[in-house]
Amino acid sequence: MSDKKKEQATVNPLVLKKPPFAGRYYIYNGKKYLFTHRHPYKQEFWSDDVKVGDHYGAWIATDKLKPA
């Protein structure tokens, strides 16, 4: 056996940080929608459920939303 010390690797447990914005329900135009993202610079939330024209998904200003 050699006189060298065995090096042990320490493994830190994986730490998952809470996302800055978890999905939340708000009422927009009288309907309840799930908003999943917050714009980092504007006061807007994103929802894939809001239909705008012929497509789904839109940034909606927070002053147009009511808590569900």
Helices and strands as residue ranges (DSSP letters): E 24-28, E 31-35, E 37-38, E 44-52, E 55-61, G 62-64, E 66-67
